[in-house]
Amino acid sequence: MDGRLPLTCLVLMSLAGCAGVESTRQPERSTKSPPASRETPTARDEDAGARLAAAAELLVGSPYRFGGSGPEGFDCSGLVYFVHRELGMDVPRTAARQFRSARPVARAVLRPGDLVFFRDGSQEVTHVGVFIGNDAFVHAPKSGRPVGYARLDDEYYAVNFAGAGRLH
């Protein structure tokens, strides 16, 4: 057995039965209502977003692996690719292509499951994470650091923020 089946089963069981349970490792979520949006989300979109965010959180602690898009390790876009595929959604593999394919979403109306994109000194998007709420996101940061949490208001991410989007 290659290890994928147990992780896939764990992700699917968690999403089916525990999507509403919050992780004890995540930042505190705001209880305020989100600002009004020009876009009216459907319950289906919100459910898909919540499932994507929950799937990403289940992978916190997984090892970083350059080019990785499977349970043995992830890079940033591989993490996004994996959680979408686990939920039956086909998405591009690289951060830049994910950015170009996503429907733009204003930062003020981000919902769990939306993607947040960053540039690191270039015009091209070089990093992506899965937004989970309250300015926090899950991402695979870099070699030597496992999948974990970060915040949009952290100086590095605030300066390098390229935009946000939705693929679901």
C-alpha positions in Angstrom: 0.0 0.0 0.0 1.5 3.4 -0.9 -0.1 5.5 1.9 -2.5 7.4 -0.3 -5.6 5.3 0.5 -5.4 5.8 4.3 -5.0 9.6 3.9 -7.7 9.8 1.3 -10.1 7.9 3.6 -9.2 10.1 6.5 -9.8 13.3 4.5 -13.1 12.0 3.1 -14.4 10.7 6.5 -13.4 14.0 8.2 -15.2 16.0 5.6 -18.3 13.9 5.7 -18.7 13.9 9.5 -16.7 16.7 11.0 -16.7 19.6 8.6 -18.1 21.9 11.3 -15.5 21.0 13.9 -12.8 23.5 14.3 -9.2 22.5 14.7 -7.6 23.5 18.0 -4.5 24.7 16.1 -6.1 27.3 14.0 -6.3 31.0 14.8 -9.5 32.2 16.5 -12.3 33.0 14.0 -14.2 36.2 14.0 -17.9 36.1 15.0 -18.7 39.2 13.0 -20.7 39.0 9.9 -18.7 39.5 6.7 -19.2 42.7 4.8 -21.8 42.8 2.1 -20.6 41.6 -1.2 -21.6 42.4 -4.8 -21.5 38.6 -5.3 -24.2 36.6 -3.6 -22.7 33.2 -2.6 -24.8 30.1 -2.9 -25.0 27.6 -0.1 -23.3 25.1 -2.5 -20.3 27.5 -3.0 -20.0 28.1 0.8 -20.2 24.4 1.5 -17.5 23.6 -1.1 -15.3 26.4 0.4 -15.8 25.1 3.9 -14.9 21.5 2.8 -11.7 22.8 0.9 -10.6 24.8 4.0 -11.2 21.7 6.3 -9.3 19.5 3.9 -6.4 21.9 3.9 -6.3 22.1 7.7 -6.2 18.3 7.9 -2.8 18.5 6.1 -1.2 20.9 8.6 2.0 19.3 9.6 2.6 17.4 6.4 6.1 17.8 5.0 7.1 20.3 2.4 8.3 18.7 -0.8 9.2 20.8 -3.9 6.9 19.6 -6.7 4.9 17.6 -4.3 1.1 17.2 -4.8 0.4 14.1 -2.8 0.1 12.9 0.7 3.9 12.2 1.0 4.6 16.0 0.7 3.4 19.2 -0.8 4.6 22.4 -2.3 2.1 25.4 -2.2 0.3 24.8 -5.4 0.4 21.0 -4.9 -1.5 21.5 -1.7 -4.2 23.5 -3.5 -4.2 21.0 -6.3 -4.5 18.0 -3.9 -7.4 19.3 -1.7 -9.4 20.3 -4.8 -8.8 16.9 -6.4 -9.8 15.1 -3.2 -13.2 16.9 -3.5 -13.6 16.1 -7.2 -12.5 19.4 -8.6 -10.0 19.7 -11.4 -7.7 22.7 -11.1 -4.4 23.8 -12.7 -1.2 22.6 -11.0 0.9 25.8 -10.6 0.3 28.9 -8.5 0.5 31.2 -11.5 -2.0 29.1 -13.5 -4.3 28.8 -10.4 -4.2 32.6 -10.1 -5.1 33.1 -13.8 -7.9 30.5 -13.6 -9.5 31.8 -10.4 -12.4 34.2 -10.3 -11.1 37.3 -8.5 -12.4 37.9 -5.0 -11.9 41.1 -3.0 -9.9 40.6 0.2 -12.8 42.1 2.2 -15.2 39.3 1.1 -12.9 36.3 1.3 -14.6 33.1 2.4 -13.0 29.8 3.6 -11.8 27.8 0.7 -10.8 30.8 -1.4 -7.2 31.1 -2.5 -4.8 33.8 -1.6 -1.9 34.5 -3.9 1.5 36.2 -3.5 4.4 37.5 -5.5 8.0 37.4 -4.3 9.8 40.2 -6.1 8.5 39.4 -9.5 5.4 40.0 -11.7 4.5 36.3 -11.7 2.5 34.8 -8.8 4.9 32.5 -6.9 2.9 31.3 -3.9 -0.7 30.3 -2.9 -2.6 29.3 0.2 -6.1 28.2 1.2 -8.0 30.9 3.1 -9.6 29.5 6.3 -11.1 32.7 7.8 -10.1 35.6 10.1 -7.2 36.6 7.9 -5.6 33.2 8.2 -4.6 30.6 5.5 -3.0 27.2 5.2 0.0 26.8 3.0 3.1 24.8 2.3 5.7 27.6 2.9 9.1 26.3 1.8 11.7 23.5 2.1 12.3 22.6 5.7 8.9 23.9 6.9 5.8 21.8 7.0 2.3 22.7 5.9 1.1 25.3 8.4 -0.9 28.4 9.1 0.0 32.0 8.2 -1.8 35.3 8.3 -2.6 37.8 5.6 -1.7 40.6 8.1 1.9 39.2 8.7 4.3 41.7 7.2 5.7 39.4 4.5 2.4 38.3 3.2 0.8 41.8 3.4 3.6 43.2 1.3 3.6 40.4 -1.2 -0.2 39.9 -1.5 -1.1 39.6 -5.2 -4.8 39.0 -4.9 -7.4 36.3 -4.1 -9.6 34.1 -6.1 -12.1 31.3 -6.1 -11.8 28.0 -8.1 -15.0 26.3 -6.7 
